[in-house]
Each structure stands twice: as C-alpha cells, then as structure tokens.
Amino acid sequence: MTLTPEAIFAWLEAMAHDPLSLAVALALATFVTEDGTLIAGSLLVGGGVASPILVISALVAGIVGGDIVLYVVGWSAREIRALRRRLPIKQAKKIRNWLRGRETAILFFSRFMPGTRLVTYLTFGFLRLSLVHFTMVMTAACLVWVVSIVLFISEIQKAFSGIGGTYAALIAAAFAVIIIVFAPKLVRRHKAARSLEDAELEGTIDNG
C-alpha cells in the first residue's frame, strides 16, 4: 500500500467502528509518517468519522512517543560506541553549554521545524538532559501543532462539505499540505528557531 494521506485515511476509516483500535492505529501510524497521519486524522474529524478528542489524543501520544524513542536512542549512544558513530550527534558536546537556559525554547520550536528534530532529540538524549522536561515541552508543542491542524483542517472540510465529501476532503488536504510546508518558514523567523539551526549547522566535535 502506498503511504499517502488518502491510503492512510481509507485504512483508518475502516476502523472507525472501534474507537480504541482507531486510536492505536493513529498513534502507530505516526511512526511511519507524522504528516500523513496528521492529515488523515484531520479528515476523519472533518468527515464526522471520529471525535476530535480521540484523534488529537492518539496523534499526540504517537508523535511524543516517537520523540521519546529518539531521546532514548541518543541516551543509549552514550554507552554504545558503534551506535554513537552512526548517529548525527557530533554537535552534542560542543553545544552543551550553549543549550543552558535555552532548552525549553529549542525543544518547543524544533517541533515546527522539520530537519532539526532528529539531531535535537538525539542530542538531548545524548547529553542526558531531563527526560521529564523533554516530555513536558514536547507534549505542549505537539498539542499546539496537532490541535491547530486538526481543528482548522476539519473546519475547512466542513465548510466545503456542500460541494461533496470527496471534494471537501481534497480541499482540506490541500490546505493541510500548504500549512505543513509553509509553517516552518514562519517559525524560522523567531530568534530561538534561528539559533537552533545555527547551532546544528556549525557544531562539529569529537565524540571521544
């Protein structure tokens, strides 16, 4: 099966009769494609197939769970030389001091900036910064992102429902893609977001 939002939507829609299974499926699907699952979940809400609370909760659980997995991998790399050599965490030791006092902002904005997440989450784990703090910040950032997308896209879909369910879903999906593509460009204007990119581009260290 091709992993497009349409294919994911059809798969999830078939599970709508079982809310628990649908929630688990949504959460697991985020490990394959966050954006595709986010769009599909939004369309489920807009089409009246699933409740916003169920979809948002499942998406947040799945996405934050994936973030924690990356944190744990970074943590483990501290002890496993072979793993450490294969991961993009060369910046970790160099930016340890730079991160002090900026952890919250860096983590929060990384959620909205594809391309920075992998290195950021691995680095936080490698440096063994607080997992509790990491989880709290990523949950808050994920809630902002997921709630905004799901509610906005589902409302777009409902607004165009008069022209037919399929067309309304396509229009809503198009809006979702536009937001997902352009939101990072807006976020990058923030000082903390620019600092995150600069640190990741400039950092080069010996992992020892």
NUPA-606693 format. One record per residue (C-alpha): residue in three letters; x, y, z. Coordinates in steps of 0.2 Angstrom, whole numbers, padded with zeros to 4 digits, always signed. Layout:
BEGIN
ALAXYZ;...
! end
This chain:
BEGIN
MET+0000+0000+0000;THR+0007+0017-0005;LEU+0008+0028+0011;THR-0002+0043+0005;PRO-0014+0053+0016;GLU-0028+0045+0006;ALA-0022+0027+0009;ILE-0020+0030+0027;PHE-0037+0039+0028;ALA-0045+0024+0020;TRP-0037+0012+0032;LEU-0041+0022+0047;GLU-0059+0025+0041;ALA-0062+0006+0040;MET-0058+0005+0059;ALA-0070+0019+0064;HIS-0082+0006+0072;ASP-0069+0003+0085;PRO-0063+0019+0094;LEU-0049+0010+0103;SER-0042+0001+0088;LEU-0043+0018+0078;ALA-0034+0027+0092;VAL-0020+0014+0092;ALA-0019+0014+0073;LEU-0017+0033+0073;ALA-0004+0033+0086;LEU+0006+0019+0077;ALA+0004+0027+0060;THR+0013+0042+0066;PHE+0029+0032+0067;VAL+0028+0029+0048;THR+0023+0047+0043;GLU+0018+0060+0055;ASP+0012+0072+0042;GLY+0002+0060+0033;THR-0007+0053+0048;LEU-0010+0071+0054;ILE-0019+0075+0038;ALA-0028+0059+0038;GLY-0034+0061+0056;SER-0040+0079+0052;LEU-0050+0072+0038;LEU-0058+0059+0050;VAL-0063+0073+0061;GLY-0070+0084+0047;GLY-0079+0069+0040;GLY-0088+0066+0056;VAL-0079+0048+0057;ALA-0070+0051+0073;SER-0071+0063+0088;PRO-0058+0077+0089;ILE-0053+0072+0107;LEU-0049+0054+0101;VAL-0039+0059+0086;ILE-0030+0073+0094;SER-0025+0062+0109;ALA-0020+0047+0098;LEU-0009+0059+0087;VAL-0001+0067+0102;ALA+0003+0051+0110;GLY+0010+0044+0095;ILE+0021+0059+0090;VAL+0028+0062+0108;GLY+0031+0043+0109;GLY+0042+0044+0094;ASP+0051+0059+0100;ILE+0055+0050+0116;VAL+0061+0035+0106;LEU+0074+0046+0098;TYR+0079+0053+0115;VAL+0082+0036+0122;VAL+0092+0031+0106;GLY+0103+0047+0110;TRP+0104+0042+0128;SER+0109+0024+0123;ALA+0123+0030+0111;ARG+0132+0037+0126;GLU+0136+0019+0131;ILE+0137+0010+0114;ARG+0151+0016+0103;ALA+0145+0008+0087;LEU+0128+0017+0089;ARG+0136+0033+0093;ARG+0147+0033+0077;ARG+0131+0031+0066;LEU+0121+0045+0074;PRO+0121+0063+0069;ILE+0125+0069+0086;LYS+0143+0077+0083;GLN+0136+0093+0089;ALA+0131+0087+0106;LYS+0147+0091+0117;LYS+0150+0107+0109;ILE+0133+0114+0112;ARG+0131+0108+0129;ASN+0135+0125+0137;TRP+0126+0134+0123;LEU+0110+0125+0127;ARG+0109+0130+0146;GLY+0094+0142+0148;ARG+0088+0138+0131;GLU+0082+0120+0132;THR+0063+0124+0133;ALA+0063+0136+0118;ILE+0075+0125+0107;LEU+0064+0110+0110;PHE+0047+0119+0108;PHE+0052+0126+0091;SER+0060+0110+0085;ARG+0043+0103+0084;PHE+0039+0115+0070;MET+0055+0114+0060;PRO+0057+0098+0050;GLY+0076+0094+0048;THR+0080+0099+0066;ARG+0070+0087+0076;LEU+0082+0071+0074;VAL+0098+0080+0079;THR+0089+0090+0093;TYR+0081+0075+0101;LEU+0096+0063+0099;THR+0107+0077+0107;PHE+0095+0080+0122;GLY+0096+0061+0125;PHE+0115+0060+0122;LEU+0118+0074+0134;ARG+0106+0066+0146;LEU+0096+0081+0149;SER+0080+0079+0159;LEU+0068+0067+0151;VAL+0053+0074+0161;HIS+0057+0091+0155;PHE+0059+0085+0137;THR+0042+0075+0138;MET+0033+0090+0145;VAL+0039+0103+0132;MET+0037+0091+0118;THR+0019+0087+0123;ALA+0015+0105+0125;ALA+0022+0109+0107;CYS+0014+0094+0100;LEU-0003+0099+0107;VAL-0001+0116+0099;TRP+0003+0109+0082;VAL-0009+0095+0082;VAL-0024+0104+0089;SER-0021+0119+0077;ILE-0020+0107+0062;VAL-0034+0095+0066;LEU-0047+0109+0071;PHE-0043+0121+0057;ILE-0042+0107+0043;SER-0058+0099+0049;GLU-0067+0115+0049;ILE-0061+0119+0031;GLN-0068+0102+0026;LYS-0085+0105+0034;ALA-0086+0122+0026;PHE-0084+0114+0009;SER-0095+0099+0013;GLY-0109+0106+0002;ILE-0099+0103-0014;GLY-0097+0084-0010;GLY-0087+0074+0003;THR-0073+0069-0009;TYR-0070+0087-0015;ALA-0071+0094+0003;ALA-0058+0082+0009;LEU-0047+0086-0006;ILE-0048+0104-0002;ALA-0045+0102+0016;ALA-0030+0090+0012;ALA-0023+0104+0001;PHE-0024+0117+0015;ALA-0015+0105+0026;VAL-0001+0102+0015;ILE+0001+0121+0012;ILE+0001+0124+0031;ILE+0014+0109+0034;VAL+0025+0116+0021;PHE+0025+0134+0025;ALA+0023+0134+0044;PRO+0041+0130+0046;LYS+0046+0145+0036;LEU+0036+0157+0048;VAL+0043+0148+0063;ARG+0061+0151+0057;ARG+0059+0169+0059;HIS+0059+0168+0078;LYS+0076+0171+0086;ALA+0076+0154+0095;ALA+0072+0145+0079;ARG+0087+0153+0070;SER+0098+0149+0085;LEU+0094+0131+0084;GLU+0098+0130+0065;ASP+0114+0139+0068;ALA+0120+0128+0082;GLU+0116+0112+0071;LEU+0124+0119+0056;GLU+0140+0125+0065;GLY+0143+0112+0078;THR+0157+0099+0075;ILE+0165+0090+0089;ASP+0175+0074+0093;ASN+0163+0061+0101;GLY+0178+0053+0110;
! end
